[in-house]
Amino acid sequence: MKQGLYYLQNKNIQSSIVLFPEGNRFIPGKEDVIKMSTQFATSQGLPVPRHHLMPRTRGFTIALQEMRNHLDAVYCVTIIYCGTKMPHGGRRAAPGICDVFTGRCGLIHMHIKRTPIDKLPGDDNGLKKFIFDAFYEKDALLSAYYESDETPAEFQNPVSVPCEHLHGQFVMLVTVFVVSLFLLTSGGRACLWMTWLYGSIFGYSWLGMNSVA
């Protein structure tokens, strides 16, 4: 990971770093994953989140310490999918890609909090506390949404993004058709094979030539 970050620094490439600190999806009913998260929080003397897994902090702290002088801010993004709130409290699992394509998820709530890079702690322990606090804030937001009949204030002035021109079912049909052409015809399979082969050769060659010692 550090070598990749060194590359971004030395090449002076404008970039964004996207991290999913939980390392896994929170799926209601997936008890084994939730249990591990609960045990970790308990062992550290931390509150157990209700709607998130405990974040893993190492990747975040490494990325921030290495890229601090190359980043402007940290954005904490919380997404809530329409249709996941159950009638009497609780939540359903987030929709999958097929649900999005077939139009069964037509609305999402998104909350974004920006923290300037100069407002972040300078040491690893401080960054660790920062990300824990961020996830507890996210969890409070989800609790307010799922455990109440009212919409949280953060979502009461939504910004609509029109996407009527993109029909989910049409996109899904086109995708299935194109994939079928590649998988069910000899020419398509040959094209996939050649793309993978020469793409891999080119990719590894490019990485070798541009590697950072």
N, C-alpha and C positions, 0 to 999 in steps of 0.2 A: 504493500500500500504506500509506504513512504517513497519508494522509487517512482511510482506514478505521480505522486505529488511533487517530487523534485523535478520531474519532467515538465509539469505545468509551470513551475516557477522559472526554470532555466530557459524555456522556450517563450516565456512571456505571453502565454496564450490566454485570451479572455475566456473564462470558463465559470461554470457553476457546479457545485458539488451537491448531489442529491443523496441523502442518507435516510434509511429506514431503520432507526435504532432498535426497534423491537425485534428485528431479525425473523419475525414470523407474523402471520395474521392472527388477530384476535377473532376467534370463531366461537360464538356461544355454543356450549355443548362439547367442545373439544377439551375435555377435562385434563388430559395429560399435559398439554401445553400450558393451560391456565394454572395447573397445580405447580409446575416448575417455577412459574413467575411468582406465584403466591409464596412459595417456600423461600425464594431468593429475597423477596421484600421482607418477610418475617425474620430471616436470618440477619438482615442488615438493620433491623429495628425501624423499618420504614412502613408507612401506610400501604395497604394493598389496594391498587387501583381497581375500579369496578368494571371499566370498559376498555382497558388497555393492558397489554403485557408490559412488564418492567423493561425500560430501555437498556440496551447495552451501551456503555459509555466510552469504551476504548476507541472505537473508530472515530467517534465525534471529537474526542480530545486530541487524537493524533492529527486529524484533518485541520482542526482549528489552530493547533500549535504550529504546524508546518505552513499553513496558508494564511495565517493571520494578516500578513502585510499585503496579501493579494485579494482579499475579500472585503466587501463593503458592509455586509450585514448578514445576519442569520434570520431566515424566515421559518416560522413554525406554522405548518399548514395542518388544519383539522378538517376532515371531510366527513359529512353525514349524508347517507343515501336515503332518498325518499322511499317509503315503503318498508323501512326496517323497524319502525316503532310499532310495538304490539299494543292492542287495545287497552289492556289493563297493566301497562308497564312492561319493562323488559325490551329486548331487541332481538331481531332476527339477524341472520348472517348477511353480510354485504352481498350485493348482487355480483354475479360473475360476468364474463365477457359476453356470453350468449344473451343474458338478460339485457345488457346494454344494446346489443345489436337488434334485438326483437322489440325494443321499445318499452320493456317492463320497468325500466329505470329512467324516467324522463326528467327528474329533478334531483339536484344535489345541493346541499348547503356547504359552503366553504368558508372557513374562518382563517384569516392570515394575520399573524402577529410578527412585526418586524423589530429586530433588536440590532442597532448599529454595532459594528464590530468593536468600536472603542468602549462600548458599555459592557462587554463581556469580561469575566474574570481572567486574570493572567496565568493562573496556575491550574494544574490538572484537577485538584480537588474542587476548586471553584467552578470549573467547567462541568464537572460531574454533578455538582449540586444544581447548576443552571439547567441541565437537561432533565434532571429529576423534577425540578420545580415546573418546567415547561410541560412535562407530561401530566403532572397533577392538575395543572390549569386546564389542559385538554380534557382530562377525565371529568373535571367539574363541569365543563361545558357539555359534554355528552350526557352526564347525569341529569343536568337541567333539562336537556331535550327529551331523553327517554323516560324519565321518571316524573314528568309533569305533563298535563294536557295543554299547557301554554307553550308558545314558541319563545325561546330565550331572546333577550333584547338584541343580542349580537346578530340575530338572523331576521330581525323585523324590518330591515330596509334592504332587501335583496337587490342585486344587480342582475338583470336578465341578460343572457347571452343568446341571441336568436340562432337557432340551428334547424329551422324548418326545412331548409334546402337539403339537409342530409337525412335521408330516410333510412332508418336502421335496417329494416328488412331487405331493402334493395342492396345496401352495402353488403349485408351478409350473403345474399344470393350471388353477387358478383365475386365475393371472396371465395366462396365454395366452388364456383365455376372455374376461376383461375387456378386454384389449388388442384382441382381435379385434372385440369389440363396437364399440369406438371407431373402428377402422380400416376395417372392412368394411361399415359401415352409414352412410348419408348423415347420419342424425341424430347418430351418434357423431362423425363428422368435423366436422360443424357445431359440436358442443359443444367439441371440441378447439380449433377455430379461434377461437371466441368466448372461450374460456378464455385462450388465448395472447394475443389482442388486448387484452381488457380487463385481463388480469393484467399485461401489459406497461405499459399506460397507468397503471394504479394504482401499479405498482412504481416507475416513473420519477417519477411525481408525488410519491410518498412520499419517495423519495430527495432530490428537489429541495427539498421542504419541510423536510427534516431534515438537509440537508447542513451540513457544518462548514466554515467559511471557513478 
